[in-house]
């Protein structure tokens, strides 16, 4: 993969830029929006498909995580120049004992609910950056906590890559697109709409002048609890950069939610500013 990236850069010209879209496969329109952004920005676009065991807990869905490699390749074919799809053994050779951990950030939001998750994310993304050596790497805003962790990692380790954050892609009814949506029955998919609905409620409150984080958080909780088939994991109003709780949404804040719909854990979020 290193050699392929070097050759692709050389073929594209001396000043060619390379963009990377890391994925776990099960490619959907959210992933393709990242590819499109990379295609606009970069001369060469690489994507990776790797279901990373290190970011799954012992009782999570690693074994049943959707895998559709041939279909993924077909979807990526028109936008990607290089596809890296290593095996677990290639990424984690026997005896490997080195990990990357962003202390503090990794224990917040999803990190609090999924201990060790962000150590797995930071480790695999750091390895992908070392292998591919991209100029830009593309991630979705839906994974806002992941974005904060990776931005801190890039800064702390002086990695020569720019993290590009792309907007959440939603279904027409508002549901944030996710590979895990395939787990949802039609009935549970309807229940899942409570996540995006709760964020519309908080946006309406902000439009009417509300800026107090506790008030906005309570509005989200009320909206989610009105859906009996849903179990809240967390609702937080935090700094998008530190993931620490904030008293007010000024100058900007991340309203982040996670909830269980049956056995499926879903996340969603909204970046907000006063009066926005």
C-alpha positions in Angstrom: 0.0 0.0 0.0 2.9 2.4 0.7 4.4 1.7 -2.6 1.0 2.1 -4.4 0.5 5.4 -2.7 3.9 6.6 -3.7 3.4 5.6 -7.3 -0.1 7.2 -7.5 1.3 10.5 -6.2 4.2 10.4 -8.7 1.8 9.7 -11.6 -0.4 12.6 -10.5 2.4 15.2 -10.4 5.1 16.5 -8.0 2.7 18.5 -5.9 -0.1 15.9 -5.9 -2.2 15.6 -2.7 -3.6 12.3 -1.4 -6.8 12.0 0.6 -7.7 9.0 2.8 -11.3 7.9 3.7 -11.0 5.3 6.4 -14.0 3.0 6.7 -15.1 -0.3 8.3 -16.9 -1.2 5.1 -20.7 -1.6 4.7 -20.4 1.4 2.5 -23.3 3.8 2.4 -24.0 7.4 1.2 -22.3 8.8 4.3 -19.1 7.2 3.3 -19.6 8.2 -0.4 -20.0 11.8 0.7 -16.5 11.6 2.3 -15.2 10.2 -1.0 -16.8 13.0 -2.9 -15.2 15.6 -0.6 -11.8 13.9 -1.0 -12.2 13.8 -4.8 -12.9 17.5 -4.8 -9.9 18.4 -2.7 -7.2 15.9 -3.7 -5.4 14.5 -6.7 -5.4 11.0 -5.4 -8.0 9.3 -3.2 -7.5 6.2 -1.1 -10.0 4.4 1.0 -9.6 1.7 3.6 -11.9 -1.1 4.6 -11.0 -2.7 7.9 -13.4 -3.9 10.6 -11.2 -3.1 13.6 -11.5 -5.6 16.4 -9.6 -3.3 18.8 -12.5 -0.8 19.0 -15.2 -3.4 19.8 -15.8 -4.4 23.4 -16.2 -8.1 24.4 -20.0 -7.9 24.3 -20.3 -5.7 21.2 -21.2 -6.5 17.6 -17.8 -7.3 16.0 -18.8 -10.8 14.8 -22.0 -9.6 13.2 -20.9 -6.2 12.0 -22.1 -5.9 8.4 -19.5 -7.0 5.8 -20.2 -6.8 2.1 -16.8 -6.5 0.5 -17.7 -7.0 -3.2 -20.6 -4.6 -2.9 -18.4 -2.1 -1.2 -15.8 -2.3 -3.9 -18.4 -1.6 -6.5 -19.7 1.4 -4.7 -16.2 2.9 -4.2 -15.0 2.1 -7.7 -15.9 5.4 -9.4 -14.4 7.7 -6.7 -11.4 5.9 -5.3 -8.0 5.4 -6.9 -6.7 3.0 -4.2 -8.4 0.6 -1.8 -6.6 -0.8 1.2 -8.3 -3.8 2.8 -5.9 -5.5 5.1 -6.5 -8.6 7.3 -6.5 -8.4 11.1 -3.2 -10.3 11.1 -1.6 -7.7 8.8 -2.7 -4.8 11.0 -2.0 -6.5 14.3 0.8 -9.0 14.0 1.1 -11.7 16.7 2.7 -10.2 19.8 1.8 -6.6 19.0 1.7 -4.6 22.2 1.8 -0.9 21.1 -1.4 1.2 21.3 -2.3 4.9 20.9 -4.4 6.4 23.6 -5.6 10.0 23.9 -6.1 10.4 27.6 -9.1 12.3 28.9 -10.9 12.7 25.6 -11.1 8.9 25.2 -13.1 8.6 28.4 -15.9 11.0 27.4 -19.2 10.5 25.5 -18.8 7.2 23.6 -15.6 6.5 25.4 -17.5 6.4 28.7 -20.0 4.0 27.4 -17.5 1.9 25.5 -14.3 1.6 27.5 -11.2 1.1 25.3 -13.1 2.0 22.1 -11.1 5.1 21.4 -7.8 3.4 22.1 -8.8 1.1 19.3 -9.8 3.9 17.0 -6.7 6.0 17.7 -4.4 3.0 17.2 -5.8 1.8 13.9 -6.1 5.4 12.4 -2.5 6.1 13.4 -1.4 2.9 11.7 -3.4 3.9 8.6 -1.8 7.3 8.5 1.6 5.7 8.8 0.9 3.3 5.9 -0.9 5.6 3.5 0.7 8.9 4.5 -2.3 11.1 3.4 -2.3 14.8 3.3 -6.0 14.9 4.3 -8.2 12.4 6.0 -12.0 12.5 5.9 -14.4 11.7 8.7 -18.1 12.3 9.3 -19.5 14.7 11.9 -21.8 11.9 13.1 -18.8 10.5 14.9 -18.1 13.8 16.7 -16.3 12.3 19.7 -14.1 10.3 17.3 -13.3 13.4 15.4 -12.2 15.2 18.7 -10.0 12.3 19.7 -8.3 12.1 16.3 -7.8 15.8 16.0 -6.1 15.7 19.4 -4.0 12.7 18.3 -2.8 14.5 15.1 -1.9 17.6 17.1 -0.2 15.9 20.0 1.9 13.6 17.7 2.7 16.2 15.1 1.2 14.1 12.3 1.4 15.8 8.9 -2.3 15.2 8.0 -5.3 17.5 8.1 -8.5 16.1 9.5 -11.5 17.1 7.3 -14.9 16.8 9.0 -17.9 16.4 6.6 -21.5 17.0 7.5 -23.9 14.3 8.7 -25.8 12.6 5.8 -29.4 11.8 6.7 -32.2 9.8 5.2 -35.2 11.9 3.9 -37.0 11.3 7.3 -34.0 12.6 9.2 -32.4 9.4 10.4 -28.6 9.7 10.4 -27.2 7.2 7.9 -25.2 4.5 9.7 -23.9 1.0 8.8 -25.8 -0.2 11.9 -29.2 0.9 10.6 -29.4 -2.5 8.8 -30.0 -4.0 12.2 -33.2 -2.1 12.6 -36.6 -3.7 11.8 -39.2 -1.3 10.3 -40.8 -0.8 13.7 -37.4 -0.1 15.4 -36.4 2.2 12.6 -39.4 4.4 13.3 -38.4 4.4 17.0 -34.9 5.5 16.0 -36.2 8.7 14.4 -36.5 10.0 18.0 -32.8 10.8 17.9 -33.0 13.3 15.1 -36.4 14.6 16.3 -34.8 15.4 19.7 -32.1 17.5 18.0 -34.8 19.4 16.0 -36.4 20.2 19.3 -33.2 21.6 20.8 -32.6 23.6 17.6 -36.1 25.1 17.9 -35.3 26.1 21.5 -32.1 27.8 20.4 -34.0 29.6 17.6 -36.2 31.0 20.3 -33.2 32.3 22.3 -32.4 29.5 24.7 -28.6 29.1 25.3 -28.5 27.4 28.7 -27.0 23.9 28.3 -29.0 22.3 31.2 -32.3 23.6 29.7 -31.3 22.3 26.3 -30.2 19.0 27.6 -33.5 18.6 29.5 -35.4 19.3 26.2 -33.5 16.5 24.5 -34.0 14.0 27.3 -37.8 14.8 27.4 -38.0 14.3 23.6 -36.2 10.9 23.8 -38.1 9.7 26.8 -41.4 10.3 25.0 -40.4 7.3 22.8 -41.0 4.2 24.9 -39.1 1.9 22.7 -35.8 3.8 23.2 -33.2 3.6 26.0 -31.0 6.6 26.5 -27.2 6.0 26.8 -26.2 9.6 27.1 -27.3 13.1 26.3 -24.6 15.8 26.7 -24.0 19.4 25.8 -20.2 19.8 25.5 -17.3 21.6 23.8 -16.8 20.0 20.4 -13.0 20.1 20.9 -12.6 18.9 24.5 -15.9 17.0 25.0 -16.2 18.7 28.4 -19.6 19.8 29.5 -20.4 23.5 29.0 -22.8 25.8 30.9 -23.8 27.7 27.8 -23.7 27.0 24.1 -21.7 30.2 23.5 -19.7 30.5 21.4 -20.6 27.0 20.1 -21.4 23.6 21.5 -22.0 20.0 20.5 -25.3 18.5 21.5 -24.6 14.7 21.4 -27.0 11.8 22.0 -26.6 8.1 22.1 -29.5 5.6 22.6 -30.3 1.9 22.3 -33.1 0.8 20.0 -33.5 -2.8 20.9 -30.0 -4.2 20.7 -28.7 -1.5 18.3 -26.8 1.5 19.7 -27.2 4.7 17.6 -25.6 8.1 17.9 -26.5 11.5 16.5 -25.4 15.1 17.2 -25.7 18.8 16.3 -23.2 21.6 16.4 -25.0 24.7 17.8 -24.4 28.4 18.4 -26.6 31.0 20.2 -29.3 32.2 17.9 -28.3 29.8 15.1 
